Amino acid sequence: MATDTPLPISEWMQPIDDAEVFVRAVGGFDGGPVLVLAHGGPGLSHDYLRGLEALASERLRVVLYDQRGVGRSTGRPTSGDPIAEYAEELEALRCALGVGQISVLGHSAGGFNAMAYGSAYPERTASLIFVDSVPPTGAAMRAAHERQGARIASLQEEAIIPNPLPEDPVEWLAAVIPAFFSDPWRPELADALAGTTYSPAAAGPILEALRGYDYDLRPLVSRITMPVLNVICDIPHGIENGLELTDAIPPGKSERLVLTGRGHLPWVECPDLFYPEVRKFLARIIGMSKSAPQLPAS
């Protein structure tokens, strides 16, 4: 699916409800297959996902965007129901792109967006890819955060992460980045979040609306009917998040790639393991789309 020819890139501000949403599209062709990347955080901008533009080709358009109230996008991050709003935001983006279906890749907290869209708009969803996604229950999230905290504490003992940690949320995030890689000394660490901004003001209302550790999205995930690839990484949250997500998806719908001993950004840490499997999955989706009946774009 790769090409040596420079791929077209376009960027624009897309009006969605009361917001202006920043959108960046790479490769593909008008009306062709689209993969939309949903960033994590909540509150991180899309920029750290730029490496995934390597998935773009002449046949596949990769689209990145800043969710409302984050990065270069305006608007309120949530009015109180972020799951429903994530789905509507992606649906508005699909309509703006003029395609009948989209695939959605959700990384980390971007998994909420993928779960939301796949369950609300199954007929508009060609496929879902979860990359070290948040789990479908708050109980699993709590356990994952405890494992993350233990890894941070361990790296503090090794003087790799400062102790005490900065109180400023942006400085805190920069300080703990080594905990998200299997090798905290990797040279790629310095560029892992290059250009990425973090908006704690956006993260707070979203997490509050999800009721902290009390949410349960398994009934929603059980409505997913399209092909799913679930990429599960071990560090720093453990593989339990991904296993719970796989169990919540109806049987036979989900493929699983478990990267034991690998970190939270597998396209940075282990591209040789990550990209071939994701490209194989996407090639099957694109292949199916050639013979599948085309839905109207709106």
N, C-alpha and C positions, 0 to 999 in steps of 0.2 A: 504493500500500500504506500510505501515511501516513494518519493520522487526527488530527482536532482534539480528540477525546475523550481525557481522561486515561486512560492505560493502567494496568491493575492491576500492582502490584509486590509481590513476596513475597521474603523472605529466610529462610533456615534453615540449620541445620547438619545435613548428611547423613552418617550413619554409612556408611563404606566400609571394609571390612576392619577394620584397627586404628586407623583415622583418623576424625576428624570434619571433613568437607569443607564449607567455606562455599559456599553457592549463592545466587544472586540471579536471579530470573526476572521478565521484563517482557513484558506483552502476551500475545496469543494466547488460546487456550482449551484446556481439558483434552482431551487426546487429539489436538490439532491439530498442525500442523507446528512443528518446533522447530529453532532454530539455536543451537548451543552454541559459545561463543567460548573458544578456548584461548590463554591469554596466553603471552608469551615470557619471555626472560631467558637461561637458566633462572634462576628465583629471584625474578622480579618478581611482584607481586600483580596481581589482575585489574583494579585500579581504573583504570589508564590506558586500558582498553578501553571505559570507560563511554560515550564518545561514540558507539560503535557501537550503543548502545541505540536510536539513531535508525532502525535497521532494523526495530525491533519494530512491530507493528500489531495490529489486532483479530484478524487471521488468522495472524500469525506470532509465536510466543513466542521471545524472545531470552534465552538463559541464560548467565550468567557464573559462573565458579567459581574458587576458589583451589586450585591443585593441592596435593597433600599436602606438608606441611612448609613451605608458603609462605603469606604473608599471614595470614588468620585461620584457616587450616586447620591441623590437627594431623597427627601421624604422620611417618614417615620419608619423605624425598623419593624414595628408591629403595632397593631391597634388592639391586641389582646388575644389573637388566635393565630400564632405564627405558622402552624402547620397548614391551615387553610390558606393563609396568605402566601406561603411558599408555593403552593400549587397554583394559585391564581397568577402569581408573578411569572412562573414558568410558562403557563398557558398564554399569557399576554405576549411573552417573548416568542413563543412558537408562532403565534398569529403574525407577529411583526416580521418574522423570518419567511413567512409565506410557504410553509411546508405542512404536510398533513400529519406527520409524526416526528418526534425527536427521541433520541436516546439521551439519557441523563447520567452523568458520572458525579456522584457525591462523595467528596473526601471529608473524613472526620465528621464535624457537625453538618457538613453539606449532605450527609446521609439523611438528615431530616427532610431536606428538600426533595431528594430522590424518592423516599418513602411516600411523601405527601403527593407528589405528582403521579407516580405510578399507581397509587390507589384511587386518586380522584379522577384521573384521565387515562384509564387503561387502553382505550382505543386510540389514544394519541401518543402512546409511549411505545416506541419500537423495542427498547431494551433499557435495563438499568445496570450500572456498574457501581458497586460500593467499594471504596478504597479505604480500608481501616476505619470504617464508619462507626459513628455512635451506635449504641445498642438500642433496641426498641423499648427497653424498660429503664426506669430511673434506678431501680435496685442494682441492675448490672452496671449502670453508669457510676453509681457510688463506689462499687467495688473496683472499677477501672481507675477512678480517681485516687483510691487508696493505693493501688499498685503504682500509679504514677508518682504519688507522694513519696513512696518508699524508694523509688529509683532516684528521685531528686535528692532525698536525704543521703543516699549512698554516695552520690557524686559530690555532695557537699563535704562528706568525710574525706574524699579524695582531693578536695580543693579544686575540683573542676567547675563546680557551680558555687557562687559566693554564698556565704553564711554570715549574717542574715541576708535573706533575699530582699531586693528593693521593694518598697511599698508601692511605688508607681506601677500601675498595671502594664504599661508599655515596656518599661524597663524590666519588670518581672518576666515578661514573656521572652525578651531578648536573653535574659540570664539563664533561663531554664532550657533553651533550645537543645543543648547537648543531651538532655535526658531523652529526647525523642529519636536518637540514633543509637544503633547498636555499638558503634565506635564513636565516643564523644570527641575524639581528636580528629575526625575526618576533615580534610581541608574543605569539603563542600559545605560544611556547616556555616561558614562565613557568608555564603551566597544563598542559603536555603530560603531565607525570607526576603531576599533582595527586592527592594521597591515596595514591599508589602506594608500597608498601614493597619493599625489596630484601633478599633473604636470601642472602648469599654462602655461608652454611653449607649451603643447599640446592643452590646452583649447582655447587659443587665436586664432590660425589659423582656428580651426573648427568653432568657432563662427563668425569669420570674413567671412569665406566662405559661411556661412548660411545667410549672409547679416544682421546680428543683428536681429532687430525686423521686417525686411521686408520680411521674407520668408512666403511661403504659400504652404503647402504640401497636401492640401485637394484633389487636382486632383490625387495625388499619392495614398493617403489613400482610395480613392473611388474605387481603383482596388483590394482591399483586398477581398478575396472570402472564406477564411478558417474560422473555428470557432475562435471567439475572446472572451476572458474574460478581461474586463476592470475594474481594481480595482482602485477606486477613493478615495483619502484621502482629508481631509479638510484643514489641517495645514501643512505648512504656506501659500500655494498658492491658497487655495479655491478649490471648486469642479468644477469651471467653465472650467478649463483645460480639465478634464476628460469628461465633458458633451459635449464640442466641438468635442473632438475626437470621442465620440460615434456617434454624429450627422454626422460626415464625413464618417463613415464606412457604406457600403450599408445596408439597412434595413434587419433585420433578421439574421445578421451575428454576432452580438455582444451581449454578456451577460454583466451585469453591477453589480458590488458590490460597493456600496457607503458607506464609513466609515466616517460618519459625526462626527466632533469633534475629529478625530484621525489624527496622524502625518504621516510624509513622509516615515517612515520605519515601515509599519504595521506588518511585521513578528517579529519585536522587540517589538513594543508597544502593539499590540493586536493579538497575535498569535492564541488565541481561536476563533477569528472571521475570521482571514485571512486563516489559513491553511486548515480548513475543506472545505471551498468553492473552494480553488485552487485545493485541492486533488480530490474533486468531478468532477471538470472540466477535470482534467488530466485523471482521471479514464475513463471518457467517450471517450476521445481521444484515449487512449490505447485500449479500448474496440473496437472502430471502426477500429483500425489499424489491428486487428486480421483477419478481413474479407476483408479488402481493398486490392486491387492488389498492390504488392510491385514494386516500381520503381527501376530500376537499380541504383547503388550507384554513378555512374558517367556517 
